[in-house]
Amino acid sequence: MARLSREDRQIALGRLQAGQSQSAIARHFHVSQSTISRLWVRFQATGSVADLPRAGRPRATTAAHDRFIRLLHLRNRFLSASSSVQALPGPHRLSDQTVRNRLHEAGLRARRPHRGAVLTLRHRQNRVQWGNQHLRWTIRNHWRHVWFSDESYFLLQRHDGRRRVYRRVTERYAPNCVDEAPVHGGGGVVVWGAINTAGRSTLVHVQGRITAQRYVEEILRPHALPLLADQDAIFQQDNARPHTARLTTQFLTDHHVQVLPWPSMSPDMNPIEHLWDELDRRVRRREEAPANHRDLLQALQEEWDTIPQQDIRHLIQSMPRRCRAVVAAQGSHTPY
């Protein structure tokens, strides 16, 4: 059964005293209702929510140690347990696991961190400004006219930590339990695509290094311009060098293409990023994995065409929430 930390017990006690039901508090802390009930009975009997004295091994840390460990890891979230042991003042004989146990009691557990772009102060300011400028944009009047575009690189073999193997403790290095990975994922392909609430572009294979000249002649002219024939159409692209080059901007200006200004380092604001992730998962779920780059490209194009338009529409409908999220985060990382 889950245990409540000292801080959570105080919060739960305050809610009980405020008249909140035990079942509601139990749901909030993801514990059983009997846990909250025993907490209340203990407080009425002893006037405290601290653990009662019990038999067994004495606690290895003092309250000061617990507070020091908690504050140390709140100030540096990437600090390891072994580093905390070395940083503890005074003589002690604590193990790394003891530190982990104290962190667990404080509600802190080691988890895989979110990987985000490097955001400077200028990036955050620009993201907040962009979010405020588009807070009042609606799906009906604005976002449904936007064509979101991007390039993405797909590896022939991707090892992102999502795959799991069912094995015994002693089988870590068994041949049938090792996920063998070629160098650099065996190479991959770069594709370009664009999406809108009403449709999508063809998935374009980009070979070699993309330049402004190639971007204009191989992507914008044959694939993007036909999508932007509507006078209300708005074209979105990130700030990659081929996209912001003078040749590209002049081409878009000459063809009267309305371009959506875009803040740098903001892939979380672009709904097509989630579509790339879904496309990659669809390819990985195929019964026959692509054996070479040609098979990978064919699989990507087939899965791209089969993604329901409703899924794309749902992604674009999240744009108002994305704008609110980046403003609320003051330009920092968002859940998107």
Stockholm file with secondary structure:
# STOCKHOLM 1.0

chainA/1-336         MARLSREDRQIALGRLQAGQSQSAIARHFHVSQSTISRLWVRFQATGSVADLPRAGRPRATTAAHDRFIRLLHLRNRFLSASSSVQALPGPHRLSDQTVRNRLHEAGLRARRPHRGAVLTLRHRQNRVQWGNQHLRWTIRNHWRHVWFSDESYFLLQRHDGRRRVYRRVTERYAPNCVDEAPVHGGGGVVVWGAINTAGRSTLVHVQGRITAQRYVEEILRPHALPLLADQDAIFQQDNARPHTARLTTQFLTDHHVQVLPWPSMSPDMNPIEHLWDELDRRVRRREEAPANHRDLLQALQEEWDTIPQQDIRHLIQSMPRRCRAVVAAQGSHTPY
#=GR chainA/1-336 SS CCCCCHHHHHHHHHHHHTTCCHHHHHHHHTCCHHHHHHHHHHHHHHSCCSCCCCSSSCCSSCHHHHHHHHHHHHHCTTCCHHHHHHHCCSSCCCCHHHHHHHHHHTTCCCCCCCCCCCCCHHHHHHHHHHHHHTTTCCTTTTGGGEEEEEEEEEESSCCCSCCCCCCCGGGTTCGGGCCCCCGGGGCEEEEEEEEETTEECCCEEECSCCCHHHIIIIIIIIIIGGGGCSTTCEEECCCCHHHHSHHHHHHHHHTTCEEECCCSSCGGGCTHHHHHHHHHHHHHTSSSCCCSHHHHHHHHHHHHHHSCHHHHHHHHTTHHHHHHHHHHTTTSCCCC
#=GC SS_cons         CCCCCHHHHHHHHHHHHTTCCHHHHHHHHTCCHHHHHHHHHHHHHHSCCSCCCCSSSCCSSCHHHHHHHHHHHHHCTTCCHHHHHHHCCSSCCCCHHHHHHHHHHTTCCCCCCCCCCCCCHHHHHHHHHHHHHTTTCCTTTTGGGEEEEEEEEEESSCCCSCCCCCCCGGGTTCGGGCCCCCGGGGCEEEEEEEEETTEECCCEEECSCCCHHHIIIIIIIIIIGGGGCSTTCEEECCCCHHHHSHHHHHHHHHTTCEEECCCSSCGGGCTHHHHHHHHHHHHHTSSSCCCSHHHHHHHHHHHHHHSCHHHHHHHHTTHHHHHHHHHHTTTSCCCC
//
